[in-house]
Amino acid sequence: MTPRVTPPRITQTSSAAQAIEKLDLFAKAAIVIDVTTGEVLYSRNANAQLPLASLTKVPLALAVSEALPDTTLITVPRNIPGTSHTSRLQKGQQFTLRDFMSYMLLGSSNDAAQILSDYGNEPIRARYPAAPEKSAIVWRMNVLAKDIGLSRTYFLNATGLDESGEQAGAYGSARDVATMFMYAAKEAPQLFADTAAKNVTISALDTTKATAENTDLALNTIPGLIMGKT
């Protein structure tokens, strides 16, 4: 049974709200919650259902880690070109699941996300016979969202990439995302620990290395950060 996150209390502290209102916010929706009390300190369109993009990689990581142990070896199935935040991966390189997960989360690599989804598909089906044959990971991500009370969140794919010019790959609200992060930080803090780092270097079994730079440009301005995802 997936533990349910206690929903935040719908209150708002005026002093905190006033301070945040002075910030130059570009987001269409935002929420700030004191996780120790459940108090909502600030919200803007917090229940609006909007595209999640790469925030989708957080529930992907949760679903994959549920199906596979940290020591699972992930073999890169094809050459993966580098991006502005990740170095290239070479076909045949083997990394532990935990290292590969950090590379995927920090650099927000869609290729790495798809590889992890492919690896997790059969183990999820074995664990949950009701899961569909070709999209077990996405199915589990949606079940997980429902179990922890994300009422405005659903996933169409494992990466968050748009399905088309008119259809995003995942949708959710700021309130749901905050609840999802509270769940992740409580249930799997070690899984997301590296997302508070500026960069990560991972070593393959053949001693070759790959690097990922955190896509979070505000990283150095957030004191006490324990996890994040752009």
N, C-alpha and C positions, 0 to 999 in steps of 0.2 A: 504494500500500500504506500503510495507516494505521500510523504508528509505535506500537509497543506500549509501554506504561509498565511499567517493572520493578516487580514486586509488592513491597510492603514486607516486610522480614524480620520474622518473627513472634517478636519479643523484646519485653521490656518493662523499662524502667529504673525500678527501685523508687523512687528519690527523686522522679522526675517523677510517677510514679503516685500516690505518697503525697500530693504537693502537690495534684494534681488531685482526688484523693478528698476533700480538705477543701472543695472548692468545692460550692456548692449546685446540683447538676446536676438539671435537670428532664427531660432527654432520655431516651428509652427506649434509645437506642443512641448511642455516641460513639466516636471514635478520634482520637488525636493522633499524627502521624508526623513525624519529622525527615526532611525531603525530601532533605537532603544526604547522609544515610547510609542511608535506608530503614528506620531503626529505629522500631518502634512504641513510643512513650513511654507510652501509656495506651490502654486499650480497654475498652468496656463493650458487650456484646451486638453486637460489631462486624459479625458475619455475619448478624444477624437481618434478614429481608426485611420492609421496612416501606414505607408510602406515602411517595413523594418530594415530592408537592405541587409547589410552585413551583421546587424544585431542578431540575425538568424543563426549565426555561428555559435552563439552561447548555448541555446538548446540543442544544437547539433552536437557540441562537445559533451553535454550531459547525457544525451542518448547513446553516443558511441562509447563513452566511458562506462555506461551501465552494461554494455554488451561485451566489452573486451577489457582484459587486464592491462595495467600500465606497461607491462613488459612485452606486450604483443609487438612483433616486428612488422613495420609497415614498409613494403617494398614499392618504390616509386615505379609505376608501370610504364612511364614514357618520359621523355625529356620535357621538363617544364621550364619555360622561359622565365627569366627574372622580371621583377617589376621595380617600381621606384622604392618599394619597401621590402622586397625579398630578393635573395640571390636565387640563381637558377638551381633547379634540381635535375640530377642526371638519372636516366633510366637505370634501374637496378640498385640504386642506393637503398640501404635499409636503415631505418631509424626506429627507436622505440616509440610506442604510441604517445607517451607523455611528451617527448621532445617534438614529435611531429605536430601534436596538438598545439604546443606553444608557438611553433612556426606559423601554423594556420591562424591562430588567434591574433598574435601581434601584427603580422604582416597582412592580415585579412585576405589570405590567399584563397581565391575561389577554386583553383585547381586542387589545392590541398584539401579543401572542404569536400570536394566531390570524391576524392580518393578515400577519405575517411568514411564518407557515406557508403561508398561501395564496399569497404571492408566490414562495416558494421551491419550491412543488410541481412546476411544469412544468420549471424549470431542472434540478431533481434528476432528473426523469424523462428529460430529454434527456441528462443525463450518465450515468445508470444505467438502461438499458433494462429491467432486471429489476424496477425499482420499480413498485409498483401505481399505477394511474391516479389514485385519489382520496386516497391517503395516502402519497405518496412521501416527504415530510419525516419522518413518523413511522417509516417503513421505514428511512430512512437513519439516524435516531437509534438505532434498534435494531441496525443493522449496525455502526455506530460503537462502540456499547457492547460488542458482541461482539469487535470487532477490538482494542480496548484492554484486553480481559481482564476485563470486568465480568460476572462469572458469575451474579450474583443480581439483575441489573437488566434491566427491560424497560419499554417505554412503550406505552400504549394511545392516547394523544393527545399533542398538542404543548404543552399548557398545564400539565398536571398536575392539572387540575380533576377531581373525582370523576366517574366514569362513571355511578354510581348511589349509593344509600345504602349499598350493600354492596361496591362495586367502586371502588377508587381509579383515578386516571388513569395512574399509574406506580408502580413498586415498585423498591426497591434496598436495599442494605445500607450502613452507615456506611463500611465498608472500600471498597466500590465507589465511593461518593461521593468519598472522599478520593483514590482513584486517578483519578477523572474530573477532579477539580480540579487534580491534579498535571499531568495531560495538558493541560488547558486553559491553565494558567499557563505551561507550557513551549511549547506550539505556537501559542497565540494570545494572548499577554499584552496586546497593544494592544486586543484586542476587549473585554477585561474590566477595563481600567484604570479606567474611571469607576465601577466598583462599589466602589472604595475611597473614593469621594467622598461627602460628606454629601448633596449634591443636584446636579442637572444642569439647565441650561436649554438647550433646543435651538431653533434658528430655522428656520422654514419658508422656502421660496423667496419667499413674499410678505411676508416679514419678521415675520409673526406668530410668537409664541413659545409653547412648552409647557415645563412644568417637571415634574420628578420628584424626590421626596425619597426617600432611601435607606430601605428598610424595615428595615435592620439597626440595631436599637436599641443594640447593643453596639459600634458603629462606633468611637466615641471611646475605647474601653477596650482596643483591640487595636493595640499599637504595631507599625509596620512592615507594616501590612496592604497586600497587593497586589491581592487580589480576594476577593470573597465573594458569597454569595447566600443569602437566607433561604428 
